[in-house]
């Protein structure tokens, strides 16, 4: 996984080399990032941007916003 900063409080997380079996797994990765990267004091909002099953060059891409 790589986390690419995109300005204050924003980043894009990309997951590589994790073979999803369904679109639901890409969505589950997106939801899991909220728990992994957020805290009670600083919650995280995530939005799925891309999934390898839709033709993306990596397993999943997720927009992450803190605050």
C-alpha positions as CSV (number, residue, x, y, z in Angstrom):
1,X,0.0,0.0,0.0
2,X,1.2,3.5,-0.7
3,X,-0.2,6.8,0.7
4,X,0.2,9.7,-1.6
5,X,-0.3,13.2,0.1
6,X,-2.6,15.5,-1.8
7,X,-2.6,18.6,0.3
8,X,-3.5,19.4,3.9
9,X,-5.6,16.6,5.4
10,X,-5.9,14.7,2.2
11,X,-4.2,11.7,0.5
12,X,-4.8,8.9,-1.9
13,X,-4.2,5.4,-0.7
14,X,-3.4,2.8,-3.4
15,X,-3.3,-0.9,-2.7
16,X,-1.1,-3.1,-4.9
17,X,-0.7,-6.8,-5.3
18,X,-3.9,-7.9,-3.5
19,X,-6.1,-9.8,-5.8
20,X,-9.8,-8.9,-5.3
21,X,-12.4,-11.4,-6.1
22,X,-15.3,-9.0,-6.4
23,X,-16.1,-5.3,-6.4
24,X,-17.3,-5.7,-2.8
25,X,-13.7,-6.5,-1.8
26,X,-12.5,-3.2,-3.2
27,X,-15.3,-1.4,-1.3
28,X,-14.3,-3.3,1.9
29,X,-10.7,-2.1,1.5
30,X,-12.1,1.4,1.3
31,X,-14.1,1.0,4.5
32,X,-11.1,-0.7,6.3
33,X,-8.9,2.3,5.6
34,X,-11.3,4.5,7.7
35,X,-10.6,2.3,10.7
36,X,-6.9,1.9,10.1
37,X,-6.1,5.6,9.4
38,X,-8.6,7.4,11.6
39,X,-9.0,7.9,15.3
40,X,-11.9,9.0,17.5
41,X,-10.3,12.5,17.7
42,X,-9.5,12.7,14.0
43,X,-12.0,10.6,12.0
44,X,-11.3,9.7,8.4
45,X,-13.6,9.9,5.4
46,X,-12.9,7.6,2.5
47,X,-14.1,7.4,-1.1
48,X,-13.3,4.6,-3.5
49,X,-11.7,6.0,-6.7
50,X,-10.8,2.9,-8.6
51,X,-10.7,-0.9,-8.5
52,X,-8.7,-3.3,-10.6
53,X,-11.9,-5.1,-11.5
54,X,-12.9,-1.9,-13.3
55,X,-9.6,-1.7,-15.2
56,X,-7.4,0.2,-12.7
57,X,-3.6,-0.6,-12.8
58,X,-3.6,-1.3,-9.0
59,X,-5.9,-3.3,-6.7
60,X,-7.7,-0.2,-5.3
61,X,-7.4,3.5,-5.0
62,X,-9.1,5.4,-2.2
63,X,-9.4,9.1,-1.4
64,X,-8.7,9.7,2.3
65,X,-9.7,13.0,4.1
66,X,-8.9,13.7,7.7
67,X,-11.0,16.1,9.8
